[in-house]
Amino acid sequence: MGLDFYTGKLADAVNWARKFSLFSYPFVTACCGMEYMSVAAPKYDIARFGAEFPRFSPRQADLLIIVGTITERQGPALRRIYDQMCEPKWVIAFGVCASTGGFYQNYSTMPGADQVVPVDVYIPGCPPRPEQVLDALILLQERIQRGEGHSQVMLKAEQKNGPGYDVPTTAIRPRTAHLPGGEKTGQ
């Protein structure tokens, strides 16, 4: 009983430290970037929440903020950036274009960043107000404190059950195009 008590308190302390030391990687592609920049200005001051220093290397970041429209060609680059980030990692979709594809309903626009990476918090609006960004950051901090961030849940599941996937396993299909004739192997 005593060991469980100490590990629980240690996990709470680690999550408290994580929620106030977010290192963000801004993936800015469109007009929402202006509103994102205003959040760091003195009027809104994102520094109060411990997320003021953007990191422009994914290996130094643990919060990916996707700002703007994501095209199908940008999808693999976005996934590569997400994969290079350290664990645990969190994602915020900033604006309606990053959340749902926005008013671009065509073949080249991805209908939401969650098609490529798991998103923890969505911020609606075109463009969203800086107050909405701060509300989303507070919501994410609450989820981090409770240990409910997507990557935190996946890490717990991997420790319990072995390696997991961040997409539904029904969506994972074996690649057979590389085999002669496209036939499946007997594996």
C-alpha positions as YAML, in Angstrom:
chain: A
units: angstrom
residues:
- id: 1
  name: MET
  ca: [0.00, 0.00, 0.00]
- id: 2
  name: GLY
  ca: [2.79, 2.43, 0.87]
- id: 3
  name: LEU
  ca: [4.56, 1.97, -2.48]
- id: 4
  name: ASP
  ca: [1.36, 2.67, -4.42]
- id: 5
  name: PHE
  ca: [0.86, 5.82, -2.39]
- id: 6
  name: TYR
  ca: [4.35, 7.09, -3.18]
- id: 7
  name: THR
  ca: [4.22, 6.27, -6.89]
- id: 8
  name: GLY
  ca: [0.83, 7.96, -7.14]
- id: 9
  name: LYS
  ca: [2.15, 11.11, -5.51]
- id: 10
  name: LEU
  ca: [5.27, 11.00, -7.70]
- id: 11
  name: ALA
  ca: [3.15, 10.70, -10.86]
- id: 12
  name: ASP
  ca: [1.06, 13.66, -9.72]
- id: 13
  name: ALA
  ca: [4.20, 15.74, -9.15]
- id: 14
  name: VAL
  ca: [5.63, 14.79, -12.56]
- id: 15
  name: ASN
  ca: [2.34, 15.66, -14.30]
- id: 16
  name: TRP
  ca: [2.21, 18.98, -12.44]
- id: 17
  name: ALA
  ca: [5.72, 19.80, -13.69]
- id: 18
  name: ARG
  ca: [4.83, 18.72, -17.23]
- id: 19
  name: LYS
  ca: [1.75, 20.90, -17.45]
- id: 20
  name: PHE
  ca: [3.72, 24.06, -16.60]
- id: 21
  name: SER
  ca: [6.70, 23.36, -18.86]
- id: 22
  name: LEU
  ca: [5.26, 22.89, -22.33]
- id: 23
  name: PHE
  ca: [7.71, 23.36, -25.17]
- id: 24
  name: SER
  ca: [5.66, 24.03, -28.27]
- id: 25
  name: TYR
  ca: [6.48, 23.38, -31.89]
- id: 26
  name: PRO
  ca: [4.29, 25.66, -34.05]
- id: 27
  name: PHE
  ca: [3.41, 24.08, -37.40]
- id: 28
  name: VAL
  ca: [2.06, 27.26, -39.02]
- id: 29
  name: THR
  ca: [0.81, 27.05, -42.60]
- id: 30
  name: ALA
  ca: [-1.83, 29.75, -43.08]
- id: 31
  name: CYS
  ca: [-3.49, 32.93, -41.90]
- id: 32
  name: CYS
  ca: [-4.15, 31.71, -38.34]
- id: 33
  name: GLY
  ca: [-0.46, 32.30, -37.71]
- id: 34
  name: MET
  ca: [-1.14, 35.98, -36.99]
- id: 35
  name: GLU
  ca: [-3.55, 35.11, -34.20]
- id: 36
  name: TYR
  ca: [-1.11, 32.52, -32.87]
- id: 37
  name: MET
  ca: [1.63, 35.17, -32.70]
- id: 38
  name: SER
  ca: [-0.64, 37.55, -30.80]
- id: 39
  name: VAL
  ca: [-1.01, 35.00, -28.00]
- id: 40
  name: ALA
  ca: [2.65, 35.51, -27.08]
- id: 41
  name: ALA
  ca: [2.23, 39.31, -26.99]
- id: 42
  name: PRO
  ca: [1.96, 41.14, -23.64]
- id: 43
  name: LYS
  ca: [-1.82, 41.52, -23.81]
- id: 44
  name: TYR
  ca: [-2.48, 37.77, -23.64]
- id: 45
  name: ASP
  ca: [0.92, 36.52, -22.41]
- id: 46
  name: ILE
  ca: [1.04, 32.77, -22.88]
- id: 47
  name: ALA
  ca: [4.10, 32.82, -20.60]
- id: 48
  name: ARG
  ca: [1.74, 32.79, -17.59]
- id: 49
  name: PHE
  ca: [0.97, 29.19, -18.50]
- id: 50
  name: GLY
  ca: [4.54, 28.00, -19.02]
- id: 51
  name: ALA
  ca: [4.31, 27.65, -22.80]
- id: 52
  name: GLU
  ca: [6.05, 30.78, -24.03]
- id: 53
  name: PHE
  ca: [9.16, 29.39, -25.69]
- id: 54
  name: PRO
  ca: [8.51, 27.88, -29.12]
- id: 55
  name: ARG
  ca: [10.98, 25.21, -30.13]
- id: 56
  name: PHE
  ca: [11.70, 24.95, -33.81]
- id: 57
  name: SER
  ca: [13.17, 21.49, -33.50]
- id: 58
  name: PRO
  ca: [10.68, 18.68, -32.90]
- id: 59
  name: ARG
  ca: [13.23, 16.83, -30.78]
- id: 60
  name: GLN
  ca: [13.07, 19.64, -28.21]
- id: 61
  name: ALA
  ca: [9.28, 19.99, -28.19]
- id: 62
  name: ASP
  ca: [6.45, 18.13, -26.51]
- id: 63
  name: LEU
  ca: [3.48, 20.20, -27.74]
- id: 64
  name: LEU
  ca: [2.67, 20.36, -31.45]
- id: 65
  name: ILE
  ca: [0.40, 23.27, -32.34]
- id: 66
  name: ILE
  ca: [-1.01, 22.80, -35.84]
- id: 67
  name: VAL
  ca: [-2.02, 26.22, -37.12]
- id: 68
  name: GLY
  ca: [-3.77, 26.50, -40.48]
- id: 69
  name: THR
  ca: [-4.68, 24.36, -43.46]
- id: 70
  name: ILE
  ca: [-3.00, 20.99, -43.93]
- id: 71
  name: THR
  ca: [-2.78, 19.71, -47.47]
- id: 72
  name: GLU
  ca: [-2.44, 16.06, -48.44]
- id: 73
  name: ARG
  ca: [1.18, 16.66, -49.46]
- id: 74
  name: GLN
  ca: [2.00, 18.10, -46.03]
- id: 75
  name: GLY
  ca: [0.55, 15.09, -44.21]
- id: 76
  name: PRO
  ca: [3.69, 12.89, -44.33]
- id: 77
  name: ALA
  ca: [5.89, 15.81, -43.18]
- id: 78
  name: LEU
  ca: [3.53, 16.52, -40.30]
- id: 79
  name: ARG
  ca: [3.59, 12.87, -39.27]
- id: 80
  name: ARG
  ca: [7.40, 12.83, -39.43]
- id: 81
  name: ILE
  ca: [7.55, 15.87, -37.16]
- id: 82
  name: TYR
  ca: [5.12, 14.23, -34.73]
- id: 83
  name: ASP
  ca: [7.16, 11.02, -34.68]
- id: 84
  name: GLN
  ca: [10.36, 12.95, -33.91]
- id: 85
  name: MET
  ca: [8.89, 14.62, -30.83]
- id: 86
  name: CYS
  ca: [9.77, 13.32, -27.38]
- id: 87
  name: GLU
  ca: [7.28, 11.34, -25.29]
- id: 88
  name: PRO
  ca: [4.85, 12.20, -23.84]
- id: 89
  name: LYS
  ca: [3.63, 14.59, -26.51]
- id: 90
  name: TRP
  ca: [0.46, 16.57, -27.04]
- id: 91
  name: VAL
  ca: [-1.24, 18.14, -30.07]
- id: 92
  name: ILE
  ca: [-3.50, 21.18, -30.42]
- id: 93
  name: ALA
  ca: [-5.40, 21.80, -33.68]
- id: 94
  name: PHE
  ca: [-5.62, 25.60, -34.01]
- id: 95
  name: GLY
  ca: [-8.54, 26.88, -36.07]
- id: 96
  name: VAL
  ca: [-11.21, 25.34, -38.21]
- id: 97
  name: CYS
  ca: [-8.84, 24.46, -41.07]
- id: 98
  name: ALA
  ca: [-6.57, 22.38, -38.82]
- id: 99
  name: SER
  ca: [-9.59, 20.82, -37.10]
- id: 100
  name: THR
  ca: [-11.87, 19.95, -40.04]
- id: 101
  name: GLY
  ca: [-10.30, 21.25, -43.25]
- id: 102
  name: GLY
  ca: [-12.30, 24.47, -43.02]
- id: 103
  name: PHE
  ca: [-14.15, 25.77, -46.03]
- id: 104
  name: TYR
  ca: [-11.73, 24.00, -48.37]
- id: 105
  name: GLN
  ca: [-13.67, 20.96, -49.54]
- id: 106
  name: ASN
  ca: [-11.42, 19.73, -52.33]
- id: 107
  name: TYR
  ca: [-9.05, 16.91, -53.18]
- id: 108
  name: SER
  ca: [-5.87, 18.57, -51.95]
- id: 109
  name: THR
  ca: [-6.98, 19.65, -48.46]
- id: 110
  name: MET
  ca: [-6.85, 17.20, -45.59]
- id: 111
  name: PRO
  ca: [-10.14, 17.12, -43.66]
- id: 112
  name: GLY
  ca: [-8.50, 17.73, -40.30]
- id: 113
  name: ALA
  ca: [-5.08, 17.11, -38.80]
- id: 114
  name: ASP
  ca: [-6.46, 14.11, -36.93]
- id: 115
  name: GLN
  ca: [-6.22, 12.19, -40.20]
- id: 116
  name: VAL
  ca: [-2.43, 12.13, -39.65]
- id: 117
  name: VAL
  ca: [-1.72, 12.68, -35.94]
- id: 118
  name: PRO
  ca: [-3.86, 12.19, -32.82]
- id: 119
  name: VAL
  ca: [-5.19, 15.54, -31.60]
- id: 120
  name: ASP
  ca: [-5.76, 16.27, -27.90]
- id: 121
  name: VAL
  ca: [-7.53, 19.65, -28.07]
- id: 122
  name: TYR
  ca: [-9.40, 21.36, -30.93]
- id: 123
  name: ILE
  ca: [-9.75, 25.16, -31.11]
- id: 124
  name: PRO
  ca: [-12.69, 26.28, -33.30]
- id: 125
  name: GLY
  ca: [-12.88, 29.54, -35.18]
- id: 126
  name: CYS
  ca: [-11.66, 31.24, -38.32]
- id: 127
  name: PRO
  ca: [-9.38, 32.58, -36.95]
- id: 128
  name: PRO
  ca: [-9.74, 31.68, -33.28]
- id: 129
  name: ARG
  ca: [-9.43, 34.47, -30.76]
- id: 130
  name: PRO
  ca: [-6.39, 34.48, -28.47]
- id: 131
  name: GLU
  ca: [-8.69, 33.89, -25.50]
- id: 132
  name: GLN
  ca: [-9.78, 30.61, -27.09]
- id: 133
  name: VAL
  ca: [-6.13, 29.57, -27.38]
- id: 134
  name: LEU
  ca: [-5.57, 30.24, -23.69]
- id: 135
  name: ASP
  ca: [-8.74, 28.29, -22.83]
- id: 136
  name: ALA
  ca: [-7.49, 25.36, -24.92]
- id: 137
  name: LEU
  ca: [-4.11, 25.51, -23.21]
- id: 138
  name: ILE
  ca: [-5.78, 25.44, -19.79]
- id: 139
  name: LEU
  ca: [-7.90, 22.47, -20.92]
- id: 140
  name: LEU
  ca: [-4.78, 20.66, -22.11]
- id: 141
  name: GLN
  ca: [-3.00, 21.39, -18.83]
- id: 142
  name: GLU
  ca: [-5.92, 19.89, -16.91]
- id: 143
  name: ARG
  ca: [-5.76, 16.77, -19.09]
- id: 144
  name: ILE
  ca: [-2.00, 16.51, -18.56]
- id: 145
  name: GLN
  ca: [-2.43, 16.81, -14.78]
- id: 146
  name: ARG
  ca: [-5.01, 13.99, -14.81]
- id: 147
  name: GLY
  ca: [-2.80, 11.88, -17.10]
- id: 148
  name: GLU
  ca: [-5.42, 11.87, -19.87]
- id: 149
  name: GLY
  ca: [-3.35, 13.22, -22.75]
- id: 150
  name: HIS
  ca: [-3.40, 10.92, -25.79]
- id: 151
  name: SER
  ca: [0.25, 9.93, -25.54]
- id: 152
  name: GLN
  ca: [0.00, 9.48, -21.76]
- id: 153
  name: VAL
  ca: [-2.86, 7.03, -22.24]
- id: 154
  name: MET
  ca: [-0.95, 5.22, -25.01]
- id: 155
  name: LEU
  ca: [2.20, 4.94, -22.87]
- id: 156
  name: LYS
  ca: [0.18, 3.44, -20.00]
- id: 157
  name: ALA
  ca: [-1.45, 0.96, -22.40]
- id: 158
  name: GLU
  ca: [1.93, -0.03, -23.85]
- id: 159
  name: GLN
  ca: [3.33, -0.67, -20.39]
- id: 160
  name: LYS
  ca: [0.32, -2.80, -19.57]
- id: 161
  name: ASN
  ca: [-0.35, -4.65, -22.85]
- id: 162
  name: GLY
  ca: [2.71, -4.22, -25.04]
- id: 163
  name: PRO
  ca: [3.10, -1.94, -28.07]
- id: 164
  name: GLY
  ca: [-0.06, -0.17, -29.20]
- id: 165
  name: TYR
  ca: [-1.13, 1.93, -32.14]
- id: 166
  name: ASP
  ca: [-2.26, 5.53, -32.25]
- id: 167
  name: VAL
  ca: [-4.79, 4.78, -34.98]
- id: 168
  name: PRO
  ca: [-7.55, 2.16, -34.91]
- id: 169
  name: THR
  ca: [-6.10, -1.26, -35.69]
- id: 170
  name: THR
  ca: [-8.87, -1.86, -38.22]
- id: 171
  name: ALA
  ca: [-7.34, 0.93, -40.31]
- id: 172
  name: ILE
  ca: [-4.00, -0.87, -40.49]
- id: 173
  name: ARG
  ca: [-3.85, -3.11, -43.53]
- id: 174
  name: PRO
  ca: [-0.89, -5.15, -44.75]
- id: 175
  name: ARG
  ca: [0.82, -3.66, -47.76]
- id: 176
  name: THR
  ca: [0.65, -6.15, -50.64]
- id: 177
  name: ALA
  ca: [1.46, -3.95, -53.63]
- id: 178
  name: HIS
  ca: [5.17, -4.69, -53.29]
- id: 179
  name: LEU
  ca: [4.63, -8.42, -53.85]
- id: 180
  name: PRO
  ca: [4.57, -9.85, -57.38]
- id: 181
  name: GLY
  ca: [0.96, -9.97, -58.53]
- id: 182
  name: GLY
  ca: [-0.21, -8.26, -55.34]
- id: 183
  name: GLU
  ca: [-0.91, -11.58, -53.59]
- id: 184
  name: LYS
  ca: [-0.69, -11.97, -49.84]
- id: 185
  name: THR
  ca: [1.86, -14.19, -48.21]
- id: 186
  name: GLY
  ca: [0.94, -17.04, -45.92]
- id: 187
  name: GLN
  ca: [2.36, -15.31, -42.85]
...
